Amino acid sequence: MTSTTTELADFQRVLGQLRSSANALRARYGDDPAVRRIQNDLERLDIDAAELAAVVPAPRRETGVGQGEVVMVPDTPYDPSLWEDADDEGIGGQGRS
């Protein structure tokens, strides 16, 4: 079983649990508009899950450090002119009138 199949099966299992809970709510609250909306939402999720089952997932793209990308950080001090007009957080504009 592929990862995607497992993820979809997990989703459908949880959806079944939600449907069971929604049926319990319907038994408790009757045909309340909120209960009908919940059941409509579950029907929509069923439709979307069925559509998703027919789609071939895009391959995962792993990015960032640790995935073959090396980020060099220099050991030399930064040029102080980079901070010339910067304000210290919380202190305000020092030296300005």
FIZALO-566182 format. One line per 5 residues: number of its first residue (from 1); their letters; for each residue x, y, z of N, C-alpha, C. Coordinates in pm, 1 decimal, padded with zeros to 6 digits. Each point is the difference from the previous one (the first is absolute). Layout:
NUM	A	X:Y:Z:X:Y:Z:X:Y:Z  ...
//
This chain:
1	MTSTT	00084.4:-00117.3:00000.0:-00084.4:00117.3:00000.0:00089.2:00124.0:00000.0  -00026.0:00094.4:-00087.5:00083.6:00118.8:-00007.3:-00037.5:00097.5:00110.4  00086.9:00098.7:00019.4:-00024.1:00101.1:00102.0:-00131.1:00073.7:-00026.4  -00025.2:00034.4:-00126.2:-00121.7:00073.6:-00035.0:-00123.2:-00083.7:00029.4  00004.6:-00128.1:-00032.9:-00112.0:-00088.5:00027.1:-00025.1:-00007.8:00149.7
6	TELAD	00106.6:-00007.5:00077.8:-00012.2:-00005.1:00145.2:-00060.4:00129.3:00052.9  00045.7:00113.9:-00051.0:-00053.4:00128.5:00045.3:-00147.7:00011.9:-00033.0  -00037.9:-00042.3:-00119.6:-00139.7:00006.9:-00040.5:-00085.3:-00097.2:00081.3  00053.2:-00118.6:00027.0:-00073.0:-00096.8:00082.2:-00019.3:00053.6:00141.8  00102.9:00065.1:00054.6:-00012.1:00061.8:00132.8:-00108.3:00107.8:-00001.5
11	FQRVL	00000.1:00082.2:-00104.9:-00099.9:00105.4:-00011.9:-00140.6:-00059.3:-00004.7  -00018.3:-00104.2:-00080.7:-00131.8:-00061.3:-00012.8:-00043.5:-00066.8:00131.0  00096.1:-00054.3:00074.3:-00032.2:-00059.9:00130.2:-00050.1:00108.0:00096.8  00070.9:00112.4:00004.1:-00040.0:00109.9:00087.8:-00133.8:00057.9:-00044.9  -00020.8:00007.1:-00130.0:-00126.7:00048.3:-00053.8:-00115.0:-00091.2:00044.5
16	GQLRS	00023.8:-00129.9:00002.8:-00100.6:-00094.3:00049.4:-00031.2:00023.7:00147.2  00104.3:00030.8:00078.8:-00021.5:00030.7:00141.3:-00081.8:00128.6:00015.7  00030.2:00099.4:-00082.9:-00077.2:00124.6:00002.9:-00146.0:-00025.3:-00036.8  -00020.3:-00084.8:-00099.9:-00136.3:-00031.0:-00041.9:-00076.3:-00067.1:00115.3  00065.8:-00088.6:00071.1:-00063.3:-00066.0:00114.2:-00036.5:00102.2:00108.3
21	SANAL	00090.1:00093.8:00025.2:-00027.8:00105.3:00098.6:-00113.1:00090.0:-00046.8  -00002.7:00031.0:-00129.5:-00107.2:00083.5:-00054.6:-00134.7:-00070.5:00012.2  -00001.9:-00130.5:-00019.7:-00124.6:-00075.6:00016.4:-00045.7:00003.0:00145.3  00095.5:-00004.5:00092.1:-00035.3:00009.3:00142.2:-00056.7:00138.9:00031.8  00057.4:00102.6:-00061.3:-00052.9:00135.1:00018.7:-00141.5:00012.1:-00054.8
26	RARYG	-00022.2:-00061.1:-00115.6:-00134.5:00004.3:-00060.0:-00100.7:-00070.2:00090.3  00040.9:-00111.6:00061.8:-00089.2:-00071.3:00092.1:-00029.2:00085.9:00123.5  00097.8:00078.6:00041.7:-00015.9:00083.2:00120.7:-00075.0:00129.4:-00028.9  00034.5:00068.4:-00111.7:-00054.7:00132.5:-00028.4:-00107.3:00001.7:-00109.0  -00021.6:-00113.1:-00062.5:-00101.4:-00006.0:-00104.6:00046.4:00065.9:-00128.2
31	DDPAV	-00095.9:00055.5:-00074.0:00028.5:00057.3:-00131.4:00033.3:00149.3:00010.4  00084.0:00033.4:00095.8:00041.9:00138.5:00021.5:00082.6:00048.5:-00119.7  -00011.5:00128.2:-00036.7:00078.1:00050.4:-00113.8:00151.5:-00021.1:00015.7  00051.6:00012.3:00120.4:00143.9:-00020.8:00021.0:00038.2:-00145.3:-00029.3  -00085.4:-00093.0:00039.8:00026.7:-00142.0:-00026.7:-00005.3:-00026.3:-00150.4
36	RRIQN	-00096.5:00061.1:-00069.2:-00007.8:-00016.9:-00145.4:00124.3:00055.5:-00068.8  00051.1:00114.2:00049.1:00121.9:00057.2:-00060.0:00119.3:-00092.6:00022.1  00010.4:-00057.5:00118.7:00109.0:-00094.8:00027.1:-00008.9:-00118.5:-00095.4  -00120.6:-00052.4:-00018.9:-00014.9:-00113.8:-00090.1:00028.3:00039.4:-00144.8  -00036.8:00120.0:-00039.1:00034.1:00048.2:-00134.4:00151.3:00011.1:-00016.2
41	DLERL	00066.4:00049.5:00103.8:00146.3:00010.4:-00004.7:00063.3:-00137.9:-00015.1  -00053.0:-00098.4:00070.4:00053.3:-00136.0:-00010.6:-00022.0:-00056.8:-00140.2  -00114.6:00028.6:-00059.3:-00024.1:-00045.0:-00137.4:00099.4:00064.2:-00096.1  00028.4:00127.3:00020.4:00097.4:00069.8:-00085.0:00138.7:-00060.6:00017.4  00036.7:-00032.9:00123.3:00129.3:-00063.9:00023.6:00007.1:-00137.2:-00067.4
46	DIDAA	-00110.7:-00073.1:00000.9:-00005.0:-00129.2:-00070.4:00026.1:00020.0:-00149.3  -00065.7:00099.7:-00057.9:00017.8:00028.4:-00143.1:00144.6:00038.8:-00029.2  00056.0:00088.6:00083.3:00138.1:00044.3:-00020.6:00099.1:-00115.2:00016.2  -00023.1:-00087.1:00097.0:00088.9:-00114.7:00019.8:-00005.3:-00094.2:-00120.2  -00118.6:-00018.7:-00056.9:-00013.0:-00084.6:-00118.1:00074.2:00060.5:-00118.7
51	ELAAV	-00009.7:00132.9:-00016.1:00074.4:00067.0:-00106.9:00149.5:-00013.2:00021.7  00042.0:00014.5:00123.5:00142.3:-00008.0:00033.3:00055.9:-00139.5:-00026.5  -00081.6:-00101.5:00020.7:00045.1:-00137.3:-00023.8:00034.3:-00022.3:-00147.2  -00059.6:00080.3:-00089.2:00024.4:-00016.0:-00142.9:00118.6:00083.3:-00049.7  00056.4:00083.3:00086.3:00108.8:00089.4:-00039.1:00134.4:-00062.9:00035.8
56	VPAPR	00094.7:00014.3:-00091.8:00136.3:-00044.5:00028.9:00069.5:00114.4:00073.5  00048.9:-00026.3:00121.8:00060.4:00108.0:00078.0:00130.6:00049.4:-00062.6  00026.4:00127.0:00020.3:00126.3:00058.6:-00045.5:00113.1:-00055.8:00085.8  00117.1:-00018.5:-00058.8:00111.7:-00049.9:00080.9:00036.7:00101.9:00106.9  00042.3:-00051.1:00113.1:00040.8:00088.5:00110.0:00129.2:00069.5:-00036.1
61	RETGV	00004.2:00127.7:00032.8:00122.0:00077.5:-00023.7:00059.7:00036.1:00135.0  00114.8:-00053.5:00026.3:00071.1:00029.2:00124.1:00096.2:00114.1:-00026.9  -00008.4:00105.7:00078.1:00090.7:00112.5:-00016.4:00055.7:00039.2:00135.5  00106.3:00076.6:-00005.2:00055.6:00054.0:00123.5:00131.0:-00065.2:00037.0  00053.8:00047.2:00108.4:00126.9:-00051.8:00049.6:-00019.0:-00145.6:00040.2
66	GQGEV	00098.1:-00079.2:-00027.7:-00009.2:-00141.9:00030.5:-00043.4:-00080.8:-00119.7  -00036.1:00066.1:-00105.9:-00043.3:-00068.0:-00121.7:00100.2:00023.7:-00111.5  00128.5:00012.6:00035.3:00102.8:00019.8:-00100.4:00035.9:00145.7:-00020.2  -00072.1:00090.8:00061.2:00027.6:00142.2:-00013.1:00088.9:00043.9:00116.2  00115.5:00057.1:-00033.8:00093.8:00044.1:00102.5:-00007.6:00151.9:00011.4
71	VMVPD	-00016.0:00047.3:00120.6:-00004.2:00143.4:00025.5:00125.8:00037.0:00075.7  00079.0:00086.5:-00061.3:00124.9:00043.7:00063.2:-00027.2:00123.9:00085.2  00043.8:-00002.3:00124.8:-00011.5:00114.3:00088.9:00141.9:00044.0:00032.9  00036.4:00123.2:-00035.7:00138.0:00043.7:00021.7:00030.8:00019.4:00148.6  00127.7:-00022.5:00033.8:00045.8:00020.3:00137.5:00045.3:00143.7:00023.7
76	TPYDP	00016.1:00075.2:-00105.0:00049.7:00137.3:00012.3:-00110.5:00091.1:00051.5  00037.5:00107.2:00071.9:-00102.2:00093.1:00048.8:-00068.5:00072.0:-00116.3  -00123.3:00039.5:00022.3:-00073.6:00074.8:-00101.2:00054.5:00141.8:-00008.7  -00015.6:00059.7:-00113.5:00040.1:00138.4:-00023.1:-00090.1:00090.1:00084.9  00056.6:00080.9:00090.8:-00082.9:00085.6:00086.5:-00085.2:00100.0:-00077.7
81	SLWED	00036.9:00033.5:-00122.0:-00080.0:00094.7:-00077.2:-00137.1:-00057.7:-00036.5  -00015.2:-00132.2:00008.8:-00129.8:-00061.1:-00025.6:-00103.8:00046.3:00101.7  00046.0:00033.6:00119.7:-00090.0:00034.6:00109.9:-00004.4:00150.5:00026.8  00060.3:00078.4:-00087.1:00016.3:00142.7:00022.6:-00129.7:00074.7:00031.5  -00103.2:-00016.9:-00077.7:-00124.9:00072.8:00021.0:-00108.7:-00084.9:00066.0
86	ADDEG	00037.0:-00113.4:00056.9:-00099.0:-00089.4:00060.0:-00029.4:00042.4:00143.7  -00123.8:-00020.4:00043.8:-00039.6:00027.7:00137.6:00005.7:-00129.8:00079.0  00038.1:00010.7:00126.2:-00007.0:-00114.9:00088.8:-00145.4:-00019.3:00039.3  -00046.6:-00123.9:-00005.5:-00139.5:-00026.6:00035.8:-00024.5:00039.7:00144.7  -00108.1:00072.0:00021.2:-00037.7:00037.9:00134.8:00069.7:00124.3:00051.6
91	IGGQG	00104.3:00045.7:-00066.4:00073.9:00116.1:00047.4:-00043.1:00124.7:-00076.4  -00031.5:-00012.9:-00124.2:-00041.1:00114.0:-00080.8:00116.8:00055.1:-00078.2  -00023.5:00108.5:-00063.6:00102.7:00061.5:-00085.3:00100.4:00077.9:00082.1  00109.2:-00062.9:00034.6:00102.1:00069.4:00078.1:00080.8:00091.5:-00090.1  00035.9:00113.3:00052.4:00082.9:00092.3:-00075.1:-00080.5:00082.0:-00098.9
96	RS	-00129.7:-00015.9:00000.0:-00084.8:00077.7:-00090.9:-00071.2:00108.6:00080.5  -00017.5:00113.6:-00063.6:-00069.5:00105.8:00072.4:-00140.8:00018.1:-00047.1
//
